[in-house]
Amino acid sequence: MSVPLFVAFALITPKIALAQQAGLPDLSINIGGNELAGGGTVASSLKIVLLLTVLSFAPAMILCMTCFTRIAVVLGMTRTAIGTAALPPNTIITGLALFLTISIMSPVFEKSYDQGIRPYLDGQMAQEQALDKAMAPLKDFLVKHSREKDLALFLQITRSEMPKDPADVPFFVAVPGFVLSELNAAFQIGFLIALPFLVLDMVVSSVLTSMSMITLPPVVISLPLKLMLFVIVDGWHLIISSLVKTYHV
């Protein structure tokens, strides 16, 4: 679960639970000390609808606000470079990318919980302040792993003022800038992974052509060689460990 989704769930659910446990007939949502619906109440069913709406954005949050994009793209390009079109399956690549994302993002999640969610649940912080505190570590992560030229591009697109400090970068600029930077980094890594396999394909094709074995597809010979090379260098371990290290430098 991404940080924004976790924050929204944590900030909405306690109020609903407390109201139900107390047996209160009024289950209104209080935002900034003011009740919604013109002094009336918002039914608990409407709150559930709002919560489900937030949950529907969870996949987009995971894709755009975590390291999932880079990992999934690199693993997919690795499979393509080897030449095994359907192995490993998409479910395996997606599941591995998801668990690696949770492992890499866990310090950000913990920091977000300690700074914003826990004080709010303990009654030490207002809702708006808790939300800002909880979102700050995520924005720091996004800005830290974004290229300056990508952030500047979206600042220009949104016609926003150039911030003097990285912490002042708007959230609607940090997210697309981070996604663009992640795609650029993923394709760079994918190119470096595909290059040795491309050389191997060219060598095999040249050898078969020189032997006048034109009717034999080069992939029949190169695929076992690429698999053997990948196993010898312990490719999956090397790629995953390198991906994780890119977020810890």
TIDO-635213 format. One record per residue (C-alpha): residue number from 1; residue in one letter; z, y, x. Coordinates in Angstrom, 2 decimals. Example, Ala and Ser with C-alpha at 12.3 -4.5 7.8 and 13.67 -1.06 7.14 Angstrom:
BEGIN
+-----+---------+---------+---------+---------+
! num ! residuo !       Z !       Y !       X !
+-----+---------+---------+---------+---------+
!   1 !       A !    7.80 !   -4.50 !   12.30 !
!   2 !       S !    7.14 !   -1.06 !   13.67 !
+-----+---------+---------+---------+---------+
***
This chain:
BEGIN
+-----+---------+---------+---------+---------+
! num ! residuo !       Z !       Y !       X !
+-----+---------+---------+---------+---------+
!   1 !       M !    0.00 !    0.00 !    0.00 !
!   2 !       S !   -0.99 !    3.35 !    1.43 !
!   3 !       V !    1.46 !    6.15 !    1.99 !
!   4 !       P !    0.26 !    8.44 !   -0.86 !
!   5 !       L !    0.41 !    5.55 !   -3.33 !
!   6 !       F !    3.82 !    4.48 !   -2.09 !
!   7 !       V !    5.08 !    8.05 !   -2.31 !
!   8 !       A !    3.81 !    8.52 !   -5.86 !
!   9 !       F !    5.28 !    5.20 !   -6.96 !
!  10 !       A !    8.62 !    6.00 !   -5.34 !
!  11 !       L !    8.84 !    9.48 !   -6.85 !
!  12 !       I !    7.89 !    8.45 !  -10.42 !
!  13 !       T !    9.53 !    5.05 !  -10.86 !
!  14 !       P !   13.21 !    6.01 !  -10.23 !
!  15 !       K !   13.15 !    8.64 !  -12.99 !
!  16 !       I !   11.71 !    6.17 !  -15.50 !
!  17 !       A !   14.21 !    3.47 !  -14.55 !
!  18 !       L !   17.22 !    5.78 !  -14.74 !
!  19 !       A !   16.18 !    7.10 !  -18.14 !
!  20 !       Q !   15.74 !    3.60 !  -19.54 !
!  21 !       Q !   19.05 !    2.36 !  -18.13 !
!  22 !       A !   20.91 !    5.31 !  -19.63 !
!  23 !       G !   19.37 !    4.61 !  -23.04 !
!  24 !       L !   18.12 !    8.17 !  -23.37 !
!  25 !       P !   15.54 !    8.80 !  -26.08 !
!  26 !       D !   13.91 !   11.62 !  -24.10 !
!  27 !       L !   11.78 !   10.16 !  -21.27 !
!  28 !       S !   10.06 !   13.39 !  -20.25 !
!  29 !       I !    8.63 !   13.91 !  -16.77 !
!  30 !       N !   10.39 !   16.74 !  -14.99 !
!  31 !       I !    8.25 !   18.55 !  -12.42 !
!  32 !       G !    9.82 !   21.44 !  -10.63 !
!  33 !       G !   12.59 !   21.65 !  -13.24 !
!  34 !       N !   10.12 !   22.12 !  -16.14 !
!  35 !       E !    9.30 !   19.54 !  -18.75 !
!  36 !       L !    5.71 !   18.83 !  -19.58 !
!  37 !       A !    3.98 !   18.87 !  -22.97 !
!  38 !       G !    5.18 !   22.35 !  -24.01 !
!  39 !       G !    8.88 !   21.64 !  -24.12 !
!  40 !       G !    8.32 !   18.23 !  -25.67 !
!  41 !       T !    8.31 !   14.87 !  -24.00 !
!  42 !       V !    5.77 !   12.64 !  -22.31 !
!  43 !       A !    6.10 !    9.10 !  -23.59 !
!  44 !       S !    6.84 !    6.28 !  -21.20 !
!  45 !       S !    3.48 !    4.72 !  -22.11 !
!  46 !       L !    1.76 !    7.84 !  -20.80 !
!  47 !       K !    3.77 !    7.54 !  -17.59 !
!  48 !       I !    2.52 !    3.99 !  -17.20 !
!  49 !       V !   -1.04 !    5.21 !  -17.69 !
!  50 !       L !   -0.53 !    7.83 !  -14.99 !
!  51 !       L !    0.92 !    5.23 !  -12.65 !
!  52 !       L !   -2.01 !    2.87 !  -13.27 !
!  53 !       T !   -4.37 !    5.75 !  -12.57 !
!  54 !       V !   -2.71 !    6.25 !   -9.20 !
!  55 !       L !   -2.95 !    2.52 !   -8.51 !
!  56 !       S !   -6.68 !    2.61 !   -9.20 !
!  57 !       F !   -7.11 !    4.95 !   -6.23 !
!  58 !       A !   -5.33 !    2.54 !   -3.86 !
!  59 !       P !   -8.53 !    1.00 !   -2.40 !
!  60 !       A !   -9.97 !    4.44 !   -1.65 !
!  61 !       M !   -6.70 !    5.50 !   -0.04 !
!  62 !       I !   -6.66 !    2.41 !    2.17 !
!  63 !       L !  -10.28 !    2.93 !    3.20 !
!  64 !       C !  -10.07 !    6.66 !    3.90 !
!  65 !       M !   -6.50 !    7.24 !    5.09 !
!  66 !       T !   -5.81 !    4.27 !    7.38 !
!  67 !       C !   -7.42 !    2.51 !   10.32 !
!  68 !       F !   -8.94 !   -0.10 !    8.01 !
!  69 !       T !  -12.44 !    1.39 !    8.25 !
!  70 !       R !  -12.76 !    1.11 !   12.03 !
!  71 !       I !  -11.37 !   -2.42 !   12.16 !
!  72 !       A !  -13.52 !   -3.75 !    9.33 !
!  73 !       V !  -16.72 !   -2.18 !   10.71 !
!  74 !       V !  -16.12 !   -3.49 !   14.24 !
!  75 !       L !  -15.37 !   -7.02 !   13.03 !
!  76 !       G !  -18.46 !   -6.98 !   10.82 !
!  77 !       M !  -20.67 !   -5.75 !   13.65 !
!  78 !       T !  -19.24 !   -8.43 !   15.93 !
!  79 !       R !  -20.24 !  -11.11 !   13.45 !
!  80 !       T !  -23.74 !   -9.61 !   13.24 !
!  81 !       A !  -24.08 !   -9.42 !   17.02 !
!  82 !       I !  -23.18 !  -13.07 !   17.44 !
!  83 !       G !  -25.78 !  -14.03 !   14.85 !
!  84 !       T !  -23.60 !  -15.89 !   12.36 !
!  85 !       A !  -24.54 !  -14.06 !    9.17 !
!  86 !       A !  -21.81 !  -15.54 !    6.94 !
!  87 !       L !  -19.20 !  -16.73 !    9.41 !
!  88 !       P !  -16.45 !  -15.67 !    9.37 !
!  89 !       P !  -16.63 !  -14.92 !    5.63 !
!  90 !       N !  -16.14 !  -11.41 !    4.28 !
!  91 !       T !  -12.76 !  -12.40 !    2.83 !
!  92 !       I !  -11.51 !  -13.41 !    6.27 !
!  93 !       I !  -12.72 !  -10.18 !    7.89 !
!  94 !       T !  -11.25 !   -8.05 !    5.10 !
!  95 !       G !   -7.92 !   -9.91 !    5.15 !
!  96 !       L !   -7.62 !   -9.68 !    8.94 !
!  97 !       A !   -8.51 !   -5.98 !    8.87 !
!  98 !       L !   -5.92 !   -5.39 !    6.15 !
!  99 !       F !   -3.08 !   -7.10 !    8.03 !
! 100 !       L !   -4.01 !   -5.30 !   11.25 !
! 101 !       T !   -4.00 !   -2.03 !    9.31 !
! 102 !       I !   -0.49 !   -2.72 !    8.02 !
! 103 !       S !    0.68 !   -3.55 !   11.55 !
! 104 !       I !   -0.80 !   -0.40 !   13.08 !
! 105 !       M !    0.21 !    1.92 !   10.24 !
! 106 !       S !    3.78 !    0.58 !    9.86 !
! 107 !       P !    5.32 !    3.26 !   12.14 !
! 108 !       V !    3.65 !    5.94 !    9.99 !
! 109 !       F !    4.91 !    4.27 !    6.80 !
! 110 !       E !    8.46 !    4.05 !    8.17 !
! 111 !       K !    8.45 !    7.66 !    9.31 !
! 112 !       S !    7.15 !    8.78 !    5.93 !
! 113 !       Y !    9.89 !    6.83 !    4.16 !
! 114 !       D !   12.67 !    8.13 !    6.41 !
! 115 !       Q !   11.59 !   11.79 !    6.21 !
! 116 !       G !   10.69 !   12.10 !    2.56 !
! 117 !       I !   11.28 !    9.15 !    0.27 !
! 118 !       R !   14.77 !    8.12 !    1.36 !
! 119 !       P !   16.26 !   11.65 !    1.12 !
! 120 !       Y !   14.69 !   12.02 !   -2.32 !
! 121 !       L !   16.12 !    8.74 !   -3.56 !
! 122 !       D !   19.52 !    9.75 !   -2.18 !
! 123 !       G !   19.35 !   13.05 !   -4.07 !
! 124 !       Q !   19.26 !   15.13 !   -0.91 !
! 125 !       M !   15.79 !   16.65 !   -1.38 !
! 126 !       A !   13.71 !   18.09 !   -4.20 !
! 127 !       Q !   10.61 !   16.28 !   -5.40 !
! 128 !       E !    8.05 !   18.76 !   -4.04 !
! 129 !       Q !    9.75 !   18.98 !   -0.67 !
! 130 !       A !   10.07 !   15.20 !   -0.46 !
! 131 !       L !    6.37 !   14.79 !   -1.18 !
! 132 !       D !    5.43 !   17.25 !    1.57 !
! 133 !       K !    7.76 !   15.55 !    4.05 !
! 134 !       A !    6.46 !   12.11 !    3.16 !
! 135 !       M !    2.82 !   13.12 !    3.53 !
! 136 !       A !    3.31 !   14.95 !    6.85 !
! 137 !       P !    3.32 !   11.83 !    9.11 !
! 138 !       L !    0.12 !   10.58 !    7.49 !
! 139 !       K !   -1.65 !   13.91 !    8.02 !
! 140 !       D !   -0.48 !   13.96 !   11.64 !
! 141 !       F !   -2.03 !   10.50 !   12.10 !
! 142 !       L !   -5.30 !   11.58 !   10.52 !
! 143 !       V !   -5.59 !   14.76 !   12.61 !
! 144 !       K !   -4.56 !   13.00 !   15.84 !
! 145 !       H !   -7.36 !   10.43 !   15.54 !
! 146 !       S !  -10.04 !   12.87 !   14.39 !
! 147 !       R !  -12.49 !   14.65 !   16.63 !
! 148 !       E !  -12.30 !   18.42 !   16.70 !
! 149 !       K !  -16.00 !   18.75 !   15.88 !
! 150 !       D !  -15.57 !   16.60 !   12.75 !
! 151 !       L !  -12.61 !   18.67 !   11.56 !
! 152 !       A !  -14.55 !   21.86 !   12.30 !
! 153 !       L !  -17.49 !   20.54 !   10.30 !
! 154 !       F !  -15.44 !   20.01 !    7.16 !
! 155 !       L !  -13.61 !   23.29 !    7.67 !
! 156 !       Q !  -17.03 !   24.91 !    7.59 !
! 157 !       I !  -18.15 !   22.88 !    4.56 !
! 158 !       T !  -15.03 !   23.78 !    2.58 !
! 159 !       R !  -15.10 !   27.36 !    3.89 !
! 160 !       S !  -11.51 !   27.09 !    5.07 !
! 161 !       E !   -9.94 !   29.27 !    7.71 !
! 162 !       M !   -9.60 !   27.84 !   11.20 !
! 163 !       P !   -5.95 !   26.69 !   11.54 !
! 164 !       K !   -3.96 !   27.81 !   14.54 !
! 165 !       D !   -1.96 !   24.57 !   14.65 !
! 166 !       P !   -3.03 !   20.95 !   13.93 !
! 167 !       A !   -0.25 !   20.71 !   11.34 !
! 168 !       D !   -1.95 !   23.48 !    9.36 !
! 169 !       V !   -5.16 !   21.47 !    8.83 !
! 170 !       P !   -5.64 !   21.02 !    5.07 !
! 171 !       F !   -5.36 !   17.49 !    3.76 !
! 172 !       F !   -8.78 !   17.65 !    2.09 !
! 173 !       V !  -10.24 !   18.41 !    5.53 !
! 174 !       A !   -8.22 !   15.89 !    7.52 !
! 175 !       V !   -9.28 !   12.90 !    5.38 !
! 176 !       P !  -13.10 !   13.22 !    5.60 !
! 177 !       G !  -12.86 !   14.32 !    9.23 !
! 178 !       F !  -10.85 !   11.21 !   10.02 !
! 179 !       V !  -13.31 !    8.93 !    8.21 !
! 180 !       L !  -16.27 !   10.42 !   10.09 !
! 181 !       S !  -14.47 !   10.02 !   13.41 !
! 182 !       E !  -13.56 !    6.43 !   12.59 !
! 183 !       L !  -17.18 !    5.56 !   11.78 !
! 184 !       N !  -18.36 !    7.15 !   15.03 !
! 185 !       A !  -15.77 !    5.23 !   17.08 !
! 186 !       A !  -16.54 !    1.97 !   15.25 !
! 187 !       F !  -20.27 !    2.21 !   15.98 !
! 188 !       Q !  -19.60 !    3.01 !   19.63 !
! 189 !       I !  -17.40 !   -0.07 !   19.96 !
! 190 !       G !  -19.92 !   -2.15 !   18.02 !
! 191 !       F !  -22.71 !   -1.10 !   20.39 !
! 192 !       L !  -20.69 !   -2.16 !   23.43 !
! 193 !       I !  -19.98 !   -5.52 !   21.80 !
! 194 !       A !  -23.61 !   -6.11 !   20.77 !
! 195 !       L !  -25.12 !   -5.16 !   24.13 !
! 196 !       P !  -24.36 !   -8.40 !   26.07 !
! 197 !       F !  -25.56 !  -10.52 !   23.16 !
! 198 !       L !  -28.78 !   -8.50 !   23.02 !
! 199 !       V !  -29.36 !   -9.11 !   26.73 !
! 200 !       L !  -28.77 !  -12.83 !   26.21 !
! 201 !       D !  -31.29 !  -12.88 !   23.33 !
! 202 !       M !  -33.89 !  -11.13 !   25.50 !
! 203 !       V !  -33.36 !  -13.57 !   28.38 !
! 204 !       V !  -33.70 !  -16.60 !   26.13 !
! 205 !       S !  -36.79 !  -15.17 !   24.46 !
! 206 !       S !  -38.40 !  -14.43 !   27.85 !
! 207 !       V !  -37.67 !  -17.92 !   29.13 !
! 208 !       L !  -39.13 !  -19.57 !   26.04 !
! 209 !       T !  -42.23 !  -17.37 !   26.23 !
! 210 !       S !  -42.77 !  -18.21 !   29.91 !
! 211 !       M !  -42.53 !  -21.91 !   29.03 !
! 212 !       S !  -45.10 !  -21.45 !   26.25 !
! 213 !       M !  -42.56 !  -22.55 !   23.65 !
! 214 !       I !  -43.57 !  -19.86 !   21.21 !
! 215 !       T !  -43.09 !  -21.98 !   18.11 !
! 216 !       L !  -39.39 !  -22.56 !   18.92 !
! 217 !       P !  -37.27 !  -19.72 !   17.46 !
! 218 !       P !  -35.18 !  -18.09 !   20.21 !
! 219 !       V !  -32.13 !  -18.01 !   17.92 !
! 220 !       V !  -31.96 !  -21.80 !   18.02 !
! 221 !       I !  -31.22 !  -21.62 !   21.74 !
! 222 !       S !  -29.40 !  -18.30 !   21.97 !
! 223 !       L !  -26.88 !  -18.92 !   19.16 !
! 224 !       P !  -25.06 !  -21.79 !   20.91 !
! 225 !       L !  -25.10 !  -19.82 !   24.17 !
! 226 !       K !  -23.64 !  -16.73 !   22.47 !
! 227 !       L !  -20.94 !  -18.81 !   20.80 !
! 228 !       M !  -20.07 !  -20.45 !   24.13 !
! 229 !       L !  -19.91 !  -17.05 !   25.85 !
! 230 !       F !  -17.74 !  -15.63 !   23.07 !
! 231 !       V !  -15.32 !  -18.55 !   23.24 !
! 232 !       I !  -15.10 !  -18.47 !   27.04 !
! 233 !       V !  -14.08 !  -14.81 !   27.12 !
! 234 !       D !  -11.73 !  -15.32 !   24.14 !
! 235 !       G !  -13.69 !  -12.73 !   22.20 !
! 236 !       W !  -11.60 !  -12.34 !   19.05 !
! 237 !       H !   -8.39 !  -11.83 !   21.02 !
! 238 !       L !  -10.08 !   -9.33 !   23.30 !
! 239 !       I !  -11.63 !   -7.32 !   20.47 !
! 240 !       I !   -8.50 !   -7.20 !   18.30 !
! 241 !       S !   -6.19 !   -6.29 !   21.18 !
! 242 !       S !   -8.60 !   -3.53 !   22.26 !
! 243 !       L !   -8.79 !   -2.17 !   18.71 !
! 244 !       V !   -5.01 !   -1.99 !   18.41 !
! 245 !       K !   -4.71 !   -0.24 !   21.78 !
! 246 !       T !   -7.10 !    2.51 !   20.68 !
! 247 !       Y !   -4.41 !    3.71 !   18.24 !
! 248 !       H !   -1.54 !    3.52 !   20.72 !
! 249 !       V !   -2.97 !    5.74 !   23.46 !
+-----+---------+---------+---------+---------+
***
